[in-house]
Amino acid sequence: MIEKPAKDVEGFLLYNPFAHRHFFRIYNKKDKRKFTDYDVRIEDLEIKIICNSASLYKTKKGNFLDWNSKVLGRDNG
């Protein structure tokens, strides 16, 4: 087993709707077609969202994180 610190590693938290699970993906900096996926086993992980295209929504049915209105084609401009 090889262990290395995850602090300051940049990647993407993705969701697989078929397996109903999240996973963490790190893309190769030189070739974005190459990547490494990691199962997420930690239950309390601090995350900082740096994506300008994401928004947090509050509704009567619940709260969720999704693409912003402009990306979703709902920009009233």
Secondary structure, DSSP 8 states (H G I E B T S, - for coil): ------TT---EEEEETTTTEEEEEEE-SS-TT-EEEEE---SS-------TTEEEEEETTEEEEEE-TTTTT----
